[in-house]
Amino acid sequence: MRILIVGAGDVGFQLGKRLSRDNHDITLIERDPAKVRRAAEQLDGLVLEGTGDSYQLLKQAGVHTADVVAAVTDDDDANLMACRLAKAAGVAVTIARVRNPEFSSPDFILSPSDLGADHIIHPEREAANAIIRLLQESSATHVIDLENGRIELIGLILEPDSPLINVPLTELGKRYGYPPVQIVALDRNHETIIPKGDDRLLAGDQIFVICAPSYATEFFGLAGKRKKPRMDNIMIVGGGMIGRFVAETLDRKARIKIFERDYNRAEKLADLLPHSLVLSGDGNDFELLQSEDLEHMDSFVAVTGDDENNIIATLLAKTYGVPRPITLVNKVAYLPILPTIGLNAIISKQMLTVNAVQQFIQHRQVAAIANVPGIEGQMIEFIARIGSRVTQRPLKDLHFPRMAVVGAILRKGELVIPSGDTRIQPDDRTVVFALPDALPELDKLFGR
């Protein structure tokens, strides 16, 4: 598939890396010379210097033969203009990253198609939704919706008293009556492992499971986590769009305190959120946080624009025993490091945006649908075809790659959690967790 990416910042660069790894033909347009050099040196694709709202440059980039145009710069107007030009040039799918919440509002006077984009992605809204899911599932380190919410990928850390530890996975299945959940990966001492039936989980393992959203709470109970998360008292540091969206959603469900350094913004936020307490102050003023009962909070959310301040404030909350500390991180390079200092509930709006864009880019056989910050593998959706090797026999007889596991199957809209006896059928949407080295063999299994 030929994909034109407008913007080679963190979002465009990471998107280009993933799409080229999946053998898509990519071209990038970027106005910043330093980012152009980085992309040209590290990505397998054509990189052009300039702006995506230039029709002449779009023609040079091959817009007339592109299957998808994804405009992901920091400039809403430039992204939407690039999409409008691409649509006029006959591009089938256009995707725009926008920050103005009006453009994605259901009651906005113009539809996405009027704006020239088939799909609009709002990074701050994506981040806020991810934070809310983590608050609602307080035992989870990650909660990622797949397949439009029909499947959930959950991460959690096993405590020493968890009934899941020190028991072979096959024995766990028998003990709990083969529940509708699949453990697809675990992180142990910063190594990503695809567990098999004779493997045992250990205290401190961060496990990743796939299940139906309706089963998530019950699974937390099986893992020894408390079933009902507390969200009575929430402290939010940062009153920008993300903090505002989170508070708006939870305004009547919890007692919320918001710290915003900018006095004028804090004043406007107080008018928008009559049921929340908005304080004009620095979220890194530790004495101020303590004076506002930091140690009595159920959750702490740091969503300022400064990564270092977010990290330090969240570590302070963790030190004071806040059960649910969540931090926003903008620098993608920080993501693998943070779990090593005890921060596991991490939100990256850049990576959430990349995931959202990927969900709109469908290949005839395979589409990467989610990456999990801090671990090596990725969730991939394969669509089995008539004659594919994967449809010829049950999973246990397929010699499936050691570094991959089938997490779930969507068959005619119904969720199937597979066992070794499951046989994949043509047109099944098969969600696989895989490490990079497994991809060539997976392509052979699902290909024709």
C-alpha positions, 0 to 999 in steps of 0.5 A: 500500500502506498501511504503519504505521511505529512509531518515527520515529527514524533507522530509521523516518524513513529508512524513511518517506522511502523508502516515501513516495517510492515512493508508499506511504500511510504513517503514523508513530507516535512518542513523542518530540515533537521526532522527531514534528515532524521527521517531520511537517515532512519526510515525506509522511504522517500522524504521531501522537504516542504509543507503538505498544503503545497499541491506541487509538493504533493504531486512530487510526492506521488499523491495521485497514486497514494492509497492513504494520506495521513496528515499529522503535523502540529498545524490543524489548518495545514493538515486539513488542507493537505487532506482536501488536496489529497481528496481532490487528487483522488486519494481513497483515504485521508486522515487528519490529526487536529487539536481544535476540539470543535473540529471533532465535536459531533455538533460541529457545522462541518462534517469530517468529509466537508473538511476533507478528512475521512477520519479526524484524530484528536490527540488530547481526546485520545489521551483523555479517554485512555486516562479515564479507562485507566482510572476506571480499571484502577488495577491496570497499567494499560487498558487499550481498546481494540476492534472498536471496543469489542476487545480489550488489551489489559496490562497489570502487575502481579503481586506476591499474593496473586493466585496466578503465580507459580502455577503452569498456565495450563493448570491455571486454565483448568483451575478456573474453568478455561475463562475467556481470557488469553495471556499474550505477553509478559514483561519480566525484568524488562524482557518481553516474553511470549508465555506458553502452557508450561510457563509459570507467572512470577510475582512482579511480572507485568502481564498483558491479557486479551479479553472481552471488556465485560470480563475485565473486572472478573479477571482482576478478581482472579488475579487478586486485584480489588474489583471495584476501583475507587475514584472518589478523590482525584488530583489533576496537575495540568489544566490544558485540554487533556486535564479539562477533558478528564475532569469534564467526564468525571466532574459529577462522579468524583471530587476533583482538584485541578492545579493549573499554573496559568491564572487566566486558564485556571479562572476559565477552567473554574467556570467550565467545571463548577463541580471541581476545585480549580487551584491556580498553582504549580503542580510541582510545588510539593508543599502545595500538593501536600496541603491539598491532601495529596496522601488522601487521593485515590488517583493522581494524574499529571498532564502538563506539557512538561515531561520532567515535571509530570514524572517528578510529580507522579513519583511524589504521588507514588511516594505518598501512597496514592494508589493510582498515579498516571503520568503523561509523557510526550517524549517517546524516548522516555517510554521504555525507561519509566517502568524501571523507576516504578511508573507503569501507568503511562500515557503518550498522546503521540503513540495513541495517535499513531495507534489510532492512525494505524487502525484506519489503515487497513491492508488486505491481509494484515494491519498493526492495530496497537503498540504497548509502550514499554514492551517490544511486541505489537498487536496485529490483526490478520485476516485469514483467506481461503487457502491460507495455511493457518486455516488448514489445521487446529492451532496446536498442529500449526507450528505457530511461531514461538514469538507470537500468540493468537489472542482473540478471533472475531468471527462474524462479529463474535469474540472467540478466545482460542484454545489449541483446538481452535481452527481459524476459518477464512475471513476470521479477524485474528488478533495476534501479539507478536515480536518482530522476528515472528512477522515473516512466518506469520505472513506465510501462515496467513498468506496464500 
